[in-house]
Amino acid sequence: MSEFKDVVIVSGVRLPVGSFGGSLKTVSAIDMGAMVVKEAVNRAGIQPSDVNEVIVGQVGEIAQDGFVARAVSLKAGMPKECTAYSVNRQCGSSLQAIADAVMEIQTGFADVVVAAGTENISQLPYYVKDARWGARMGHKTFEDGVIDILTWPLDGNHNGVTAENVAAKYHVSREEQDAFALQSHQRACAAIKAGKFKDEILPVELKDRKGNVTIFDTDEGPREGQTIEKLARLRPCFVKDGTVTAGNSSSLNDGAAAVVVMSREKAEELGVAPKLKIEGYTVAGFDAELMGYSPKFSSEQLAAKLGINLKDIDMFEINEAFASQAVAVSRDLGLDMDKVNIYGGGISIGHPIGATGCILTVKVLYELMRTDKKDAMISMCIGGGQGISMYFTKC
């Protein structure tokens, strides 16, 4: 990509990640997205009129969320002239939003883009499929919108079944999965105690029915009291006599994040300090039945494309959709686990599907800003058999 403009991130912010039915359950995906887009623009030190495009990643685009990107943009205070659209690459949606921002800037379509992700799993509805055209008599069954967005339609299997397939094929034991899950909680809890996420989080003001105000500013998922014994007692969720449990899988969550992306030249013109350079990204296709292993291939392909050695990279975020796949991918890439998910991940902090890629980018942004780390790679599995990776260097 050397022949193209350098594309940089100049700011980023995320909301604290809410648990399923937790603090953010009444805050719509549109409202969450608007919060982070507005704050990211504010933190960048630019005007809303400088923004040409808002791109929003989301998976559960049901009902009013069919308008999510444009609604987020306008509610965040962007002018009507600023255009917007949404992308759905399942778990990789908001990382794809950043990739789209890169392409728009490098092709001259836009100068300044806000890439975001927003997801409220708690608000996904139950519904009756045949109610509109013929539910006249007899009992009907509710479909669960949450289960639907986690189920591969070509074979009817939940993503958790693919995690079992990965565990079996790539020899990841129950004990290894539980140990990884415990480490995720321990690292996330330690990070929260040390204030590692304080600067990257935008606190949310919540009001109850009586008008009482509380401030939500801390990820709800990490469990201080998690133990290997508690994890070992959990039963398999997806396959009888399997190894994948609720404890070694990512949780259901609500959240949002946004980053402001522009060319290095535009940053200089606006007097904005570049923080991360987006060096490149790759998407790899693999078997849908083994979708969790796909980030191995996207990581390798991106490293080959850019001529870098994965082992030389200072920081990795391998999204923790399931411990089985995160363990297998990290192990088979030969990564130093002291560099991987150093502050926990999807198992502990959570995985608000369409928002996670942008959340991980914000984590990388703030870690590189406050340390001497020089670079980072984010890799994520995608339901249906894809993997996406993106590589960043510190400006």
N, C-alpha and C positions, 0 to 999 in steps of 0.2 A: 504493500500500500504506500510505498515511499513516494510514488509519483503524485499522490493526492495531498491535499492540505492536511496539516496536523490538526486533529480534532481533540479538544480538551474539555474536561469537566471543571467548572469554576465554582460550583457550590452543590450542596446536597443536604437533604434532611429526611428524616423518617418519623413516623409516629411510634409510640410504644406499641408492641404487638399484643393484641388482646386475645384472650383465650376464647374458646367456642362458648357462646352464650355469656361472655364476660363483659368487661367494662365498655367495649365498643359495639355491643350488640344492637344498640339503638342508633348508632351513627352510620348513615348510609355510605356506600362506597363513593358516591359522588361527593358528599361532604368531606370524607377523609381525603380524597384526591385533591379537592380544592384547597384544603388546609396546607398540604405539603407543596403543591405547586406555587401557591402564593408565598409561602415561607422560603422556598428555594430561590425564587426570583428576588425576594427581599435580601436574602443572605448573599446573593451574587452582587448586590449593589447596582443593579440595572433597573430600568423602568419596564413596566408591562408592555409599553409600546415598542420596546426593543425585541420582543419575542415574536417570531414568525409562525411557530408551530408548537402545538402541544400533542404529544403522543402518549397514550395511556395503555398499559398492559392490564388486561383483566380476563379471567376465565368465565366467571359466573355472570355473563351479560344477559340477564333475564329482566323482563319488565322495563322499568325506567332506565336501567343500566345499558340498554341498547343505545342510549344517547350519551354514554358515560364521558367520553373524551371532550366533546363540545360543552357539555354541562359543567364538567370540571373546569375547563378553561375559562368560561364566562364567570362562573361562581368565584374563581380565584382572582378575578379582576383583570383578566387579559382583555384587550379590546376586541370588538367584533371582527376586526380585520385579521386577527390572529386565527389561523385555521387549526383544526384538530381532528384526530382520528384515533381509533383504538386498534390494538393488535391482540391476537390470541394465539400464542404458541405454548399453550398449556403452562406448565411450570416455568418455562423460559420466557413468558410473555413480556415482562418489563425489561429483561435483558435484551430481548428483541426490540423493544421500544428504543433502547439506547443505540442498538445497532442501526435501526432505521434513522435515528437522528444523525449518526455518522454519515450514512449514505446521502441524506438530504443535504448536509453541509458540504460533503465532498463533491457532489454533483452541481452545487450552486443553487439548489432549489430553495434553501433556507440559510440564513446566517446564524440565527439563535433558535435553539429548540429546547423545550423542557420535556424531558423523558420521565415518565412516571409509571407507577403501578399502584393499583388499589383493589382491594378485595374484602368483602364482608361475607364470609362463609356463614356466619350466624343468621344472616337475613335471606339465605337461599330458601325458596319456598317448597312446601309439599304441593302436589298438583294431581289432578285426575286427567289422564290423557284423552279419554273418550268422552269427556263431559260435554264438549262443544257440539258434537255431531251425533249424539244418539244414546246418551246415558239416561234412558227413559225408565227402565225398571231394573231391579236387581241390585245386589251389593256391588260397590265399586272399590277399587284399591287406590290408596294414595301412593304416588311416586315421590321419592325423596330427591330433591334437587342436589343435595350434597353428594349422595351416592352416585347420582348420574354423572357428575363432572369428574368423578374418580374412577369411572368404569369404562373400559375399552369397548366400544360398541361392536367391533367386528368379532369378538368372541364372548362378550358379556362378563369378562373377568375384571374384578377390582384390581387397581394397581398393586394392592397388597399381595395378590397372587403372583405377580411378576417379581416381587421382592423375594418370595419363596423360591421362585425359579432361579433367581440369581444366587441365593444362598446355597441351593443344591448344586448348581452347575459350577460355581466358582469356589465352593468349599469354604463357606463362612458359617461357623458353628453358632449355636444359640448363645454359648458363653461369650464368644467374641462380640456378638451383636449387643448383648446386655452390657458388657464392659464398655463398649463404645458409647452406648446411650448414657451410662452413668458418667462417663468422662464429659459428655456434652453438658449435662446438668451441672457438674462441678465447675467446669470452665465458665459457663454462663453466670452462675451464682457468684463466682470470684470476680468476674468482670463487672457485674452490677455493684458489688461491694466496693470495688476500686474506682467506681465512677467512670468506667471506660465508655459507657454509652451516653453519658450526660449531655455532651455537646451535640451529638448527632440527633438527639430526640427532641421533637417538638411536643411539649406537654399539651394535653387535651383537657379543656374545661368541660366538665359533665354536670348536668343538672338533673335532679330527680323530680318526681311529680310534684313535690312540695316547693320546688325552686331552690333547694339546697345545692350548693356548688361544691364539687370535689375536683381535684386536679389529678389526672391520670398521667403518670410520667415514667412508669417502670414496666418493662416487659412482664407479663403475668405468668408465662409458662414455666420458667426455671424453678426446680424444686430443691430447696435447700436440704430437705430430709430424705432425698432419694438414696436408696442403697441397692447393692447388688442382690441382696436377699429379697427385697420387694419386687425387683424386676424379675427375678427367677420364679416367683410365685404366679406371675401372669400367664394366662392361657393363650395359645395361638389364636389369632383372629381370623385367619383366612383359609387355612388348610389344616385339617385334622392331623395331629401329630407333627405339625410344622414348627417353625422356629421364630416366625415373625409375630410380634405381639404389639399391643397398644403402647407398651413401654419402650420398645426399640424401633418405633415408627414415628414419623413426624406427626404433630398434632394438627387439629383443625383450628384455624385462626383468622383473625381480622387485622388488617393493617394497611399502610400505604407509605410510599416513599417517592421522592422526586429528585432529579439532578438537572442542572442547567448545563447545556452542551453548546459549544461554539467553536469556530476555528481559532487557532492561536492568533492569527492576524486580527480577527474581530475582537478578541479579548484585549489586545494591545490598543485597538482603536477606542474601545469603551473604557480603558483604564482599569480593566479587571485582571486580577492575578490568576493565571492558570494553576490548577492544583494537580490534576491527573491528565496524562495523555492516554487516549484510547488507541492502543497500538494495532489492534485487530480482533477479529472474532471468527469463529467457525461453528457451523452446525453439522453434525454427523448423523447419519441414519443407521439404524440397527434393527434387530428383531423386536417387535412389539412385546413379545413374551418375556424379553430380557431387558426391558427399557431402562432399568436402573443402571445397567453397565455402560450405557451409551456415552457418558462423559469421558470414559477412558479414551474413546476414539476421537471425540472432539478436542480433547486436551492434546493428544498426540498430533492430530492434524494441524492444530493452531501452532504448536511448537515448531513443527516442520515448515509450515508456511512462513513463519517469522524468523526461522533460523536460530531458535533459542533452545537451551537445555532446561527441561522442567526442573531438574534438581538444583538449578542455580536461582530459581525464583524464591523470593523471601516470604511470600504469604500466599496461601491457597484457601479459597472457600469452595469446598465440595458440598453442594447442598445436601442436607441430610433428609432426603425424602424417606429413606429407610436405612437403618444401620447396615443391613446386609450389603446394599449397593455402595454405600459410602466407604465401608471397609474394603470391599473388593476393588473398587476403583483406586482408592488411595494406595493400597498394597501393590496392585499390579502396575501402577505408574511408578512405583519405587519412591514414593514421597516420604519425606521426613515428617512424622506425625506431630512433631513440635511446631511445624509450620502450617498445619492443616486445622482449620476451624478452631483457632486458638481461643475464641470467646464463646464457644458453643455454636449451635446451629438449629436446624429445623426440628430436631427431636426435643430440644430444651426451650429455645426461644420461640420456635414455631414456624409454620410454613403457610402464610396467607397467599395462596398459590400464585396468582397473577402479579402480586406485589413483591415476591421474594427476590427476584433478580435485582431489582432496584434497591431493596433493603440491603442485600449483600454488597452492592456497589457503594452504598453510603458507609457501611462498616469499613470497607477497604479504604475509602477516601479518608476517613478520620484517623484510621490507624497509620496510614502512610504519612499523613500530615504531622502526627505527633511523635513519630519515631524516625529512626534512621533507615527503615526499610525502603528499598528502592523500587520494588515492583510487586505485583500481585496478579493472580489468575483466579477467575471465578468459573466454575463448571457445574452444570446442572443437568439432571436427567429430565426427560420430557415424556409424558404419557403417550403411548403409541409407537415408541421406539426411536427417539431422537435424543441427542445430547447437544448442548450449547456451551461454548467456552468463550471468554473474553479476557484479554490481557491488557493490563494497565502499567504505566511507569509514572513515577513521581516527576512532576515538572521542576 
